[in-house]
Amino acid sequence: MALIMSVVSLSISILYTPFLLLVLCVIFLASIGKSLGVRRLYVNILLKLFEYGRQHIEVAKKVQRNDSSDEEEEPPIPDDKPPSAIIKENGINGTKMSVIERQEILGPSPELNYKRSSSQERIQNGHRTDQEKNEVNLEFHLSHCLDLVKAGVESIIEDQVTSVFEAEELRSWNLLTRTNKQYEFLTWRLTIIWAMGFLVRYMFLLPLRVLIFVIGVVTMVVSTLIVSMLPACKIRLFLGALAYKMSFRILFRALSCYVRFHDTEYIPKKNGFCVANHTSPIDVAALSINNCYSLIGQRHGGFLGLLQRALARASPHIWFERSEVKDRHAVAKRLKEHISVPDNPPILIFPEGTCINNTSVMQFKKGSFEVGGIIYPVAIKYDPRFGDAFWNSSRYGMLHYLLNMMTSWAIVCDIWYLPPMYREPHESAVDFANRVKSVIARRGGLVDLMWDGQLKRMKPKKEWRELQQEEFSKRLKGE
């Protein structure tokens, strides 16, 4: 026992100074927004490691398949995946979970969901066959509702809402514990690599990341407190923005995050709204490392409330009480007051209102599009091979989520700044929100969905069911 303690003490004394220097170097570089390229090199090494593991998995699968075919004397199977798994992998970037492919689906607006059959279109356009002329007086045909039945069966098999609140499935194992299968031994070489990666992630990266995270939180609290003591002037605004970006840069390094920015000439300016798709609380840090934003949201308590109060001391943010969140007029008034001040930073808004698994973009709330002002669209796309950035708040708490992020390999994402957009003179807020959403989805390679993300927590609106019933009754009447 004494020998073990002496070895541990010697190891700590040897590694203490290099470890401390590493932490100080990370903090200093993060505070000035610079990098030595270590994270880029780290990501490239991980990509080579994943490719090496993928090749070994394919070889091991092929050997297992050949052995089983020799024993059972059955014809070889061209692919060891069932058809549903193959279809599941053929989504966006090969990671979207989709069991079936559909062209139409039930939605909030029935008139946009259903297409008339070819015979109905010919009848409406006056191009009718003799049989159709004889049947035109009939009120109902069974074929009139077959597409509705088809859409219902598809939704029973897999609806479009539930699938966007589950983690993306990967084509090949990324040497993390998260996978779509239980443990399956493949090769000793892969098992050794996974064990070494486990030790690196939990014994080295996790303590380092926790320490950097704590330093980041302390930096945010202390720096904003110092800025709050200064009188209101341009110097205070400048120092507040500096403290904001410096704090988020340090917090971002705590997760080994690596961001690739695109089209930075369209970075949001003052007096406007930065609108982005929402996957994780990390979205805020990813966007804040090179620009200062005013955040908007519900006032919280506990650890999150501590960060909100710290940020509010140094720069203008909009926090609402729980009773005010449901008051649309109060929210709109606060937003208009904010954008009316020329020196205020742009407001960062996630109109979906909830986190989506980064395969799709769901309905944008129209509130921020009614106020006016410039809209700066931003598309965010995470690379799921390095770690799942999606926060399923109904399943994991904030601390559990942070632990998952700190024990993953890294967080890698691409951010595209898009040209500013303006509301047309006769365009409704809903149409404008849908236009912005489609631009973000197209640039980020995401699926554009019409559904409200709040269906994650509530039942479909009664109005939606009534619209579907009205549409079906028209079909029964032959209209």
N, C-alpha and C positions, 0 to 999 in steps of 0.2 A: 504494500500500500504506500509506503514511504517513497519507494522507487517511482511509482506512478505519479505521485504528487510532485516529486522533483522534476520529472519529465514534463508534466503539464506546466509547472512554474517556469522552467527553462524555455518552453515553446512560447509562452506568453511574453516573456521578456525579450525574446528574439523578434517576434512578430508584432509587438506593440507599436514600435516606432514606424515601421513601414505601413501598418494599417492606419495609424493616425495621419501620416503624410498623405495616404491615398484619400482619406476622407476630406482633409483640408483642400487637396487639389480639386476634388469633385465639387466642393462647395464654392471655391473661388471661381472655377470655370463656369459653373452654373450662374453665379451672381452677375457675371459680365456677359453671359450669353454666348460663350465660346466653347469649342470642343476640340479635342485632340484627335478625333476620329476613332477612338477606341470602341465606341458602341457600333459604329459602322463595320469595323473589323469583326467584332463579336457576332453581329448579325450574319455576316458572310460566312463565318466559321459554322454557325448553327445551320445555315442552309446546306452546306456541304455535309454536315453530320446527318441532317434529315434525309438527304439524297442517298447517303451511304446506307442508312437504316432502311429506306424504302427498297433499295435493290436487294438487300439481304432478306427482307420480308417476302419479296416476290420469289426469290430463289427457294426459300424455305417452304412457301406455299406450293410451289411447283413440285418440290421433292415429296411433300406429303401427299399431293394429289396423285403423283405417279405411283407411290407406294400403295396407296389405297386402291388404285385401279388395277395394280398387279395382283393384289390379294383377292379382290372381288371379281376380277376378270370382267370388268365392265368397260364400255367404250369411254375414252377420255372426254372430259368435259372441257369445252373451250375456255370457259372462265369460271372461276370458283365462286363468283358472286351471283346471287339470284337476280332475275330481271329487275325486281323492285330496287335492289341496291344499286344496280347500274344506272337506273333512272334517277335515283336519289343523288348520284354524284354528278349528274350532267346539268347542274344548275349554274348560277353565277359563280365564276371562278372555281367551279368544281366542288363547292362546299355547301351549296344550298340544300336543305333538307326538303325534298319533295317526292312523295311516293307516286303521285299521278300528275299528268299534264292535263290542264283544262284550258278551254278557250273562253268559256263564260262561267260566271259564278253569281250566286244571289248577292245582291248588294243593296245599299240604302235607296238607290234610284232604280226601280224596276224597269222603267222605260229605256234605260241605257244598257240593261243586262241581256235582254232577249232579242233575238233576231227572228223575223218571220221565216217560215219555211219557204223553199223555192216556189212551191205551188201558191202559197199565200201572196208572195210578192208578185207573181204573174197575174193573179186575180186582181190585186190592187192596181196594177199597171195596165190592165185591160188585155193582157196576153194570156188567154185561157184556152186550154184544150177542150175537146168535146166532153170528156169525163168531168173536167172541172166545172164546165158550164152547168152540168146536171147537178153537181154537188154544191154549187155556190149558195143555194138557198138553205142548205143544212146549217143548223146553228152550232153544232159542235162536232169535231173530229178528235179521235183519241190522239192523233199526232200533234194536235195543238199544244198539248201539255207535256210532251215527251222530253223536251229540252229542260223544262222545269223539274221533272222527275230526275233526269240525268244530273242536273246541278245539285239536287238534294242528296242523291246517292254519293256524289263526289265529296260533298261537304261532310257526310257521315264518315267516309273513309279518311279524309284529311281536309280540315278546313284551313283557310288561309290565315286565320287569326292565331290559332294555337301554335302553329309551327314557327311563327316569328318570335315567340317567347321561349324557345328552346335553343340550346347552344348549337352552333354550326357543327356539322359532322365533317370530318376530314377524310381525304382520300387515303392518306397513309398515317401511321402512328408518328407523333412528334416527340416520342420518348417521355411524355408526361403521363400521369395516371389517368387523365380523362380520355376515354375512348368509348366507342359504341359497343364494345364487347367486354366480357369478363377476361380475367387473366388467362393468357394462352402462351405456353412456352413455344418459342420458335427456334432460337439458337442461343448457345452460351455466350457468344460474342455480343449479341444484342442485350442479353440480360446483364452482362458486365458493364456495358456502356450505360444502360439505364441506371444501374446501381451507382456508378460514378457520377452521373448527372444528378441523381438524388442527393448525394453527399455534397456536391457543389452548390446546389440550389438551397438546401436547408442548413448546411453547416457554414457556408461562406457568404453566399449572396443574401440570404434572409437576414442575418445579423447586420450586415453592411447596409442593406436597404432600410431596415428599421431605424438604425442610427441616423442615416441621412434624412429619413422622414421626420424624426423627432427634431432634428436640427432645422428642417424646413418649417415646421410648425412654430418653433421658438422664434425663428427669423421673422416669420409673418407677424406674430404677436408683438415682438419688440419693435420692429421697424415701423409698423403702422402706429404704434403707440407714440413713438418719437415724432412721426409726421403729424399726428393729431395735435401736438403741442404748438405747432407753428401757426401763425396767423394766416387767414385766408388770402392767398396771393398766387401768382403764377408759379413761384418756386415751390409752394406746397403741392400744387397740381403735378408738377414735374417729379418731385420726390415721391409723391403718392403713387404715380404710375410706375416709377422705378422700383419701389418697394413691392408693388403688386406683381410685376413681372419677375423680379428676383426671387420672390417667395415661391411662385409657381414653378419656376425653373428648377429650384432645389427639390421641391416635392415631385416634380416630374422625373428627375434623376433617380429618385428613390425606387422607381419601378423599372429602371433600365429601359426607359422609353426612347424610341428612335422615330422621329417624324420626318417625312419628306414633304416639303411645301412646294406647291405648284402654282404658277401664275400669280406671284406675289404682287404684281402691279395692281391687282384688284383687291388688295387688303382693305378691310373696312376702315372708313374714315369717321370723323366726328359727325354728330347729328344724324344718326340713322340706326338701323337694326341689322345686326348680324344674325342671320337665320341659318341653322344647320340641323342635320339629322342627328338623332340622339341614340347613343349606344351605352354610354357609361358616364359616371361622374368624371372620368378621366378626360372627357371631351373638353371640359372647361380648362383644365391644365394644358392640354395640347394646343388649344387656341390662344392661351394667355402667355405663352413663352416668348412671343414676338410682338404682342399688341396688348393694349390695356382695354378692358371692357367694363361696362357696368352690368352687374349681374342682377337678375330679377328672380324672385321666388318666395316661397312661404317661409316665415320666420320659424326657426327650429330652436330646440334646447340642446343641452349636452355638448358633445364634442363639435358637431356641425354648427351649433349655435355660437360656440367660441370662435370658430373661423369666420362666421358671418359678422359678428361684432367687430372682430379685428379688421376685416376688410372695409367695413362701413366707416371706420375711424379715419381712413386715409383717402378714400375715393368714393364718389357718389354711387351707391347701389340702392336697389329698390327691394325692400323686404316687406312682405305683407303679413298681417295677422291672419289667423285661420278664418275669422269672420269676414275679412275683406276679400279673400281670394274669390269667393263666389259672386262678388259684386263687380260686374263687368264695367259699370260706369266709373267706379272708383279706380279700377286698374287702368282704364283708358285715360283718366284724368292724370294719374301719376306719370304715365308714359308720355303724354303730351307735354307736361311740365318739364320732364327730363330733356326731351329733344329740343325744347325751346331755348335751352341754355347753350350758347355756341361752344363753350369749352368742355362740355360734358363728353365723355367717351361714348362710342356706340354701345347700344344695349345688346347683350348676347341672349338670344331666345332660342329655345328648342320647342317649336310649335306642336310637336307630337304629344308632348305632355307626359311621356313615359319612355323607358329605355326599350329599344328594339334590338334584335340580335345581329344587326349589321348586314342582313341580307335584303332588307326591304325598307321602304319609307311609307309610313302610314299617314292617315289624315292629319293635315295641319289645321290647328285651331285658327279661326279667322280674327281673333282679337287684336293681335299685333299688326294685322294688315288693314284694319279699319282706321288706325290712328293717323296714317299718313307718314311721310318721310321716305327716305331712301332705304331700300332693302338690299342688303349685301348677302347673297346666297353663298353658302360654304358646304361642300360635300366632304364627309369624313368616312374613310374606309379602312378598317383594321385588317391586318393579316392574321388569320386565325391559327396559322401554323406555329407561331411562337407563344401564343397564350390566348385564352378566350377572354376578351375585354368586356363582353356583355354582362351587365348586372341584372340578374333576375331578382328584383327586390322582394317578390313574394316568397322566394325560397331562401335567400341568403340575406343576412344583415350586413351592415356596412363593414364591421370589423372582420367578419368571415370573408367578405368580398376582397378586402384589402390583403388578407392573408393569402388568398388564392392568387392575387396579382403579384405579390412579393415572392411567391414560390414558383412562379412561372419562369420560362426562359427570358422573355422580354415582352415589351409591348411595342409593336411596330405598326405604324399607320401612315396613310397618305392623306393629305389635306389639299383640296383644290379650292382656290378662291375664284369665284365666278363674277362676271361683269355685274355692276349694280343694276337693279330692276326697279321700274316705276309702275305705279298703278295707272292704267289707262282711264281716260275721262269717264267712259260709260261702263267700266268694268266693276263688277261687284267684288266685295272682299273675299268671298268664297272662291270665285273664279281666279282672282289674283293669287290666292294661297295655293290653289291647285296648279297654277302655272309655275310658281316658284318651286313647288314640290317636284314637278315633273323634270325641271331643269336639274335639280340636285340629284334626283334618282338616275337620270341619264348619265350625268358626269361621273357619279360614283359607282356606276355599274350595279345599281340596286333595283329591286322590283318595286314599281309604283303601285301601291294598294290604296283603295278608296276607304278602307275600314278605319274606324276610330280606335286608337290605341287603348282607350279606357275600357274597351270590351274585355281587357285583361282582368278588370276588377268588377265589372257590372254586366248586367244582362242587356241584350239589344233593346233599343228604344221601342216603345209601343208604336210610334209612328211608322217605323220601318216595317213592322209586321202588318200594319194596316195597309201600307202601300203594296206589299206583296199580295195580300188578300184581294185588294181592289184589282190588281193586274190579272190575277188568276180568274176573278169573276168575269172580267172582260173576255177572257179566252173562252170561258164556258158559254158566254152569250154569242160567241163568234164575231166579236168586234175586232 
